[in-house]
Amino acid sequence: MDITPIFELRNQLRSAAIAGANLISENFRLKKSVEAFELLKAASPVFGKIYELSASLVSGSCGDTAGALLDTITLVDSVVCTLASSAVPGTVEELPVTEFSAKITSAPYSELSAIIDALTTSGSGKYEIVNSTKTDRPELLGDYRVLPALVKGLGASYSELADLVAKILEDMGGGIVPLLKKDFDPKGKKDMVRRVNVIETVSGASENAFYLEQLENAEKDVRKALIYALRHDEGNIEKLAELTKTEKGKAKNAALSALAHFDCEKSAAFFEEYSKKKPLDVIKIMENVSTEWASGLTVRLIDSLLVDDKGNKITLSQAADFKNIKLKEKTGFPELNSALWGKWGPEVEQVYREFDYKDSSRQMSVRLGDTIIVTNNESLKTLATEMNSRKHKGNYDYAEAVARFMSEEDCSDWLTKKVAELKRQTLTDPKAVNKSDLVRVLRMIAFENGGYVLSTQHWDDMAEMWRYITVPVLQPMKQLAEIIIKHPNEYYNTALANWLDPNDREFCDKIGQYYVDEFLKCNQIYLLNLIRKTGVKNVKGLAHSYFNQNATFSQYNMRSLFQMLPGDYEYKLAEAREIIELSRNGKLKGKCEIDAFSLWVETELKP
């Protein structure tokens, strides 16, 4: 007798207990397990009792669902314990001691194997597997069986996958550090560099002893990464100053960059002197530094470098016209503009006020906006609004939008005007909304960890990675959403999906209904994904609306749509059967390959 069904039933009952008894009626996997177990119900009275209990669970006829679920699990566990036992040779070893070592998901290894394979082997499609898991089943990535594979994934040959893995590990926090330190090789390759980057990102100065210890034997890029990590502890100032003299190439640049991060007199004095000999080296280093002394030094360096190839003193605005003007030194407007990142103070504000080259105004706006995110400087917020209200109107939308959303003053009136203004612009330029810096900022806002935040990223050239910067948004976002939905647009709609508060069912339902109404008007497929994000599901008529057009649809188009429909198995099946009936009765405008589709529906349609 094949007793596999009882083990599968046990797994599905436990999964149902974790998901919650109130969701059992929608659990199609449990239903299939019960159906499979029906073949065993006549094998013994106890098997018959198990089938009776589990069948009443999925049918909803048991009354006290939670109690019945516990009774069924208890009985199944008791039976399983009597069926068999197994053992393997060897000794028991403890799991690695980290806060994740005890995290065991209910997922069977067969479900995790695809993720582990994607992280430890090469080939196409690996990134999508990991990324979709991060989005749809993030808890699986913290399973103790997956964590070692994640660490190994830092060495993926596909850099985008390795970067994604690094971000996943960073989001796990300091508990992952022991696993990253285990078997660390200071003479290793790129995977070891990424280990250092993750460790110093989540731990900062607390792992300073590790950086110093590993530095003694470190080589090449790992050495550079460890030196750069020393920027977290001011106690390393003397060490770094010495390294600027003894190291060469990338390692020396790492020591200089690390030293520049300290907001103290020693660092300020060092770079004041060093910039006299190597102004171009220092202006490059300033791209990642945000301190008071660096702000003043950067302005002075920019001014000293504003000399054209004929020896004439020029302005930053003139330097922006790089097609006609070349600087004496081997630098240009992009480098000088990048050095303004993270800088503040009256001298810096004067640089923005004096800049007057329209074609590069948006670059200055982005630099100002990102600096506001990094510094939360009130004076710069005021400057952003000022710049966008004068002759630069519209060119500083990015900076002003960032400033408005990071301020406490309600920006509802301002947003209403900006959205209306963009709508007028679409009359002459249909892509006005898509190209707008306002939408760019709206997309940067999301609901995370119980509140609204605005996130951006900054390229850290020394670490060769993106640094993610997140700040609180102080605006009434649900009130602002009311303004956005009055002007339906794909780009607004996509941004709005990130504002959903999963704990506010009323808000999610309202936005979900808005998306449904929009889909019924325009039948744009992307809206189905947005509806799914709101949690709204099983909306009758979505498929009918889509196919009731004067067009021809292949069975593949139809399959794709039904797989995307926001709803459960029974809902999709009912909607598909309705489309089939309408089409065969000639009541559907759209022409469909209905026979092939019908066969797929009855044999393969799954959630």
BELUR-V83107 format. One record per residue. OMEGA is omega in whole degrees, -180 to 180 (none if undefined). Layout:
omega->(OMEGA | OMEGA)
This chain:
omega->(178 | -177 | 179 | -178 | -178 | 177 | 178 | 178 | 179 | 179 | -178 | 176 | 179 | 177 | 179 | 179 | 179 | -179 | -179 | -176 | -177 | -180 | -175 | -178 | -180 | -175 | -176 | 179 | 177 | 180 | 180 | 178 | 179 | 179 | 179 | -178 | -179 | -179 | -177 | -172 | -180 | -176 | 180 | 179 | -178 | 176 | 177 | 178 | 179 | -180 | -180 | -179 | -177 | 178 | 178 | 178 | -175 | 179 | 180 | -176 | -173 | -180 | 179 | -174 | -178 | 180 | 180 | 179 | 179 | 178 | -179 | 179 | -180 | -179 | -179 | 179 | 180 | -180 | -179 | -180 | -178 | -172 | -175 | 173 | -179 | 179 | 177 | 180 | 177 | 180 | 179 | 177 | 179 | 176 | 177 | -177 | 172 | -179 | 179 | -173 | -178 | -178 | -179 | 180 | 179 | -177 | 176 | -178 | -180 | 179 | -179 | -173 | 180 | 179 | -180 | 179 | 180 | -177 | -172 | 179 | 179 | 180 | -177 | 175 | -177 | -179 | -177 | 180 | -178 | -178 | 180 | 176 | 178 | -178 | -171 | -178 | -175 | -178 | 180 | -178 | 178 | 179 | -176 | 179 | -177 | -174 | 178 | 179 | 177 | 179 | 178 | 180 | 176 | 179 | -179 | 180 | 177 | -170 | 180 | 178 | 179 | 179 | 178 | 179 | 179 | 180 | 178 | -180 | 177 | -178 | 179 | 176 | -172 | -179 | -178 | -174 | 179 | 179 | 178 | -180 | -179 | 179 | 179 | -179 | -179 | 178 | -175 | -175 | -172 | -179 | 178 | 175 | 180 | 176 | 179 | -179 | 179 | -179 | -177 | 177 | -176 | -174 | 179 | -175 | -176 | 178 | -177 | 179 | 179 | -180 | -178 | -180 | -178 | -178 | -177 | -178 | -174 | 179 | 171 | -173 | 177 | 177 | 178 | -179 | 180 | 177 | -179 | 180 | 180 | -179 | -177 | -174 | -178 | 177 | -179 | -174 | -178 | 179 | -179 | 178 | 178 | 180 | 178 | 180 | -174 | -178 | 178 | 174 | -176 | -179 | 178 | 178 | 178 | 178 | 178 | -179 | 179 | -180 | -178 | -177 | -178 | -180 | -177 | -176 | -178 | 179 | 180 | -179 | 180 | -175 | 172 | -179 | -177 | -178 | 178 | -180 | -173 | -177 | -179 | 177 | -177 | -180 | 177 | 180 | -177 | -179 | -177 | -175 | 178 | 178 | -178 | -179 | -180 | 180 | -180 | -179 | -179 | 179 | -179 | 178 | 178 | -179 | -178 | -178 | -179 | 177 | -177 | -174 | 176 | 178 | -179 | 175 | -179 | 178 | 177 | 177 | 178 | 179 | 179 | 177 | -171 | 178 | -177 | -176 | 177 | 179 | -180 | 178 | -178 | 177 | -179 | -177 | -179 | -180 | -180 | 177 | -180 | -179 | 179 | -180 | 176 | -176 | -179 | 179 | -178 | -179 | 180 | 180 | 179 | 177 | 179 | -178 | -177 | -178 | -175 | 175 | -168 | -175 | -179 | -178 | -179 | 176 | 177 | 179 | 178 | 179 | 179 | -180 | 179 | 178 | 176 | 179 | -176 | -172 | -174 | -176 | -176 | -180 | 178 | 176 | 178 | 179 | -178 | 178 | 179 | -178 | -176 | -178 | -179 | -176 | 179 | -174 | 179 | -179 | -180 | 179 | -178 | -178 | -179 | 180 | 177 | -179 | -178 | -176 | 178 | 180 | 180 | -179 | -178 | -177 | -178 | -179 | 180 | -179 | 178 | 180 | -178 | -180 | 178 | 179 | 178 | 179 | 177 | -179 | -179 | 178 | 179 | 180 | -177 | -178 | -175 | -178 | -179 | -176 | -172 | 176 | 176 | 179 | 177 | 180 | 179 | 180 | -179 | -177 | 180 | 174 | -179 | 174 | 174 | 180 | -180 | -180 | 174 | -174 | 174 | 178 | -179 | -177 | 176 | -174 | -178 | 179 | -178 | 180 | 176 | 173 | -178 | -177 | -177 | -180 | -179 | 171 | -172 | -176 | 176 | -169 | 180 | 175 | 179 | 178 | 178 | 179 | -177 | -174 | 175 | -179 | -175 | -180 | -177 | -175 | 173 | -177 | -180 | 178 | -177 | -179 | 179 | -178 | -175 | 175 | -175 | 179 | 180 | -176 | -180 | 180 | 180 | 179 | -180 | 179 | 177 | 179 | 176 | 178 | 179 | 179 | 179 | 179 | -179 | 178 | -170 | 178 | 178 | -172 | -175 | -178 | 179 | 177 | 180 | 177 | 180 | -179 | -179 | -177 | 176 | -177 | 178 | 179 | -177 | 173 | -178 | -180 | 180 | -180 | -176 | -175 | -178 | 180 | 178 | -178 | 180 | -178 | 177 | 179 | -179 | 174 | -177 | 178 | -178 | -179 | -177 | 175 | -179 | -178 | 180 | 180 | -178 | -175 | -177 | 180 | -179 | -180 | -180 | 179 | -180 | -179 | 178 | 178 | 179 | -179 | -180 | -179 | -178 | 178 | 178 | -178 | 179 | -177 | -180 | 178 | -173 | 171 | -164 | -176 | 179 | 180 | -179 | 179 | 180 | -179 | -174 | -177 | -170 | -176 | 180 | 179 | none)
